[in-house]
Amino acid sequence: MPAPSVLVVDPHSASADAAREALGRRVSVHACETLQEGLDRLRSGRWSAVVLSLDLPAVDLELVARMVESGVDAGALVLTAARPTMQLMVEASRLGVLGVLVSPPEPGELAALLREVFAAEEVVPLAGVAEDGDGDATVGGSPAMLEVFRMVGRVAPSSATVLILGESGTGKEMVARAIHRNSTRSAGPFVAINCAAIPENLLESELFGHEKGAFTGAIARKIGRWERAQRGTLLLDEIGDMSLALQAKILRAVQEREIERVGGEERIPVDVRVVAATHRNLRTAIAEGSFREDLYFRLAVVTLELPRLRDRGPDLELLAQYFVARHAAQYGRQIRGIARSVFERFREHDWPGNIRELRNVTERAVLMAHGSVLLPDHLPLDQLRAAAAAPAAADDAPLAGYSPDLNLAEVERLHIREVLRRVGGHMGRASEVLGVHRNTLTRKVREYGLEGSASPDL
């Protein structure tokens, strides 16, 4: 294997000096001060990286594009310019340029940019990572997930009602879709409704539909989601956030297999398989009187409990590879692998947002990466550190203002306020930490008068 080498094409000798200082003795640096000399050297050898100055006459992005299209073995391409602009950086990124630095580059900046090219650490390749029909739901090999896969395989062909339990972001809807896709109803529709995302006064109409004139604004008949799921599957997501009054109507629809539209008297037969999901502990909710026990037993014919991401061991690495490969294909990034140190950072994080949070973190990292290897530098490290620090801080000190004399609602208000403070008012981040849907959190923030603790632009 040839020794790593870098070609510096720049009229300023300081650029070659910076490359030598940045890369040390283990990388050979060759300097050219004219474009023609640089092109001759470029064609005559194989290079790990090329540092090209846009200050040279006749050097522009059109030349860079021709170099990329010609397929010359230039390795990673770094551009330098006396006055880089935002437009230049955007267009260079589209061409696959690793980065644009001010000329002559600072050795530290150049070293950081080329770190992935000469990284001595192990790189985990993305080869063989592919998406199948069930997406996130089928990625994993931990004992807990293998048991979920086995249960899905057993229950999917039946028409049994299924209750899926798990923290927010663990993939409950993906598993519900996998159940539908592998059932005898797969040719029918899959209809999902998030019971926490729709205001209570509209949820009944969304579920069961309404007749014309049923209420102010009902100017025409509306078919609800239960009817739209005919001969298919209906996912009642976050059913634990539903009111007791509506739970009674859900129970009747599941038991009798018929519904009535709001404002109507006709009983409409429905052939629908119901899958329900929630992040709440429904047995606790039953004990507290906020969830009907008869509805629980009607829904929990088969119960699937999805593990937290932090409890899935090696699945974290598999899911990260899967998401990076998917996002790289989505955004046209030529990423071939992930540095092993990235997984070390991932294992240090608690992942309160579970798979959803990992998906967002890897998407951001892919967008920040310009080379072929995903590095820790591409991760939103501040976000990961903040999330890791929040639980530790909560353990070290009691909740400010807490007293055993407070009722449950007052304690909940204090807790939401404290979480919002720790995440800088970021509603999306707070909903992940609290394990509730963002719409549920928004409603509680208004209910408890905490609008001032949340960022107004989030």
Residue, then its C-alpha position, 0 to 999 in steps of 0.5 A: m500500500p503506497a504511503p499517504s501523500v498530499l499535493v498542495v497546489d498553491p502560490h503561497s509556500a506557507s500553505a505547504d508549510a501548514a500542511r507539513e506542520a498539520l500532518g507530521r512526518r507520516v504523510s508526504v507533502h508535495a508542493c506546486e506553485t503553478l496550476q500546470e505543474g499541479l495538474d501534471r503531478l495530479r495526473s502522474g500519481r495517486w494522492s490521499a488529498v489535494v489542497l488547491s488554491l482558488d487564488l491561482p489564475a484560471v482556478d475556479l469551481e468550473l475547473v474543480a467540477r471538471m477535475v471531479e468529473s474526470g475521475v482523477d485519483a485526487g483523494a479528498l479535495v480541499l480548497t483555499a481562498a483569500r476571501p471565501t464566501m458562503q456561496l463558494m462554500v455551498e457550491a464547493s460542498r455540492l461538488g464533494v469538496l471536503g472543505v474551504l479554508v482561508s489561504p494560507p490555512e491554519p495548520g490546526e484547521l487543516a489537520a482537523l479537516l484532513r483527520e478523517v483522511f489519515a485517521a488511524e482509528e478503526v472505521v466501521p464500514l456501511a457496506g451491506v446496510a440496506e433498508d427493507g419494507d419494515g424500515d426501522a422496526t426490523v433493524g436489530g439483533s438484541p434478545a429483546m428485539l428478537e423476541v419482539f420480532r418473534m411476537v410480530g411473526r406470531v400475531a401478524p397473520s391473525s386479526a387479534t387486537v395488539l397493544i404496543l407499549g414503550e417509551s416515546g421514540t422506541g418505534k411503536e408505529m413502525v412495529a404497528r406497520a410491520i404487523h399490518r404489512n405481514s397480515t392478511r389485511s396488508a392489501g387494505p389501508f393502514v390508518a394511524i391517528n395520534c390521540a395526543a396530537i388532536p384537541e379533545n373536542l375534535l378527536e371524536s370527529e376525527l375517529f368516527g366522522h360526523e354528519k352534516g350539521a352535527f356541530t358549528g362548522a360541520i358543513a358536510r358529512k365527514i368519514g372518520r379514520w375508523e371507517r377509512a381503515q375498513r378491511g385494514t388496520l387502525l393504529l390508535d397511537e398514544i391512547g393513554d392520553m385519551s379522555l375517559a368519555l372517549q375511551a368508553k366510545i372506543l370500547r364500544a367500537v372495538q367490542e361491537r365492531e360498529i360505530e356511529r358518526v357524530g350527530g348521526e344515528e346510523r350504526i355502521p359496521v366496521d371490519v377493522r383490526v385495532v392496534a393501540a400504542t402508548h408510552r404510559n403505564l396503563r396499569t398505573a393509569i387504571a389505579e389512578g382512575s384515568f384509564r378504563e380497565d375494561l378497555y385495557f383488557r379489550l386492547a391487550v389481547v396481545t401485548l408487545e413491549l418495546p425496549r429502550l434504545r439504551d437497553r438494546g446493546p449492539d442494536l445501537e451500532l446497527l441502527a446508527q449504521y442503518f440511519v447513516a446509510r439511509h441519510a447519506a443516500q437521501y442527501g447524496r453524501q459519499i459516506r463509506g463508514i463511521a469512525r469507531s470513536v463515534f460509537e464510543r460517544f453514542r454509548e456514553h449517551d442515555w438516549p432519552g428520545n430513543i430511536r427518534e433521537l438517534r435518527n435526528v442525530t445521525e441525520r445532522a451528522v451526515l449533513m455536517a460531514h463532507g468526507s467519506v468517514l463520519l467523525p465525532d466532530h460531525l456530531p451535535l456534541d453540545q446536545l449530547r452533553a446537555a442531555a447526559a448532564a440533565p439526569a445527573a444534575a437532577d440526581d444531585a439536588p432536589l427539585a427546586g420548590y418541591s414539597p411532599d405537601l404538593n398535589l400531583a398536578e403541582v409536582e408535574r408543573l414543577h418538573i416540566r418547568e425544571v426540564l424546560r429550564r435545563v434544555g433552554g426552553h426547547m420544546g422538542r427536546a423537553s418532550e423527548v426527556l419527559g417521554v410525552h408527545r410535543n402536543t401533549l407538552t404544549r397543552k400542559v405548558r399552557e395549562y400550567g402557565l409556563e409559556g415564559s419557560a418555553s422558547p417562543d420560536l420552537 
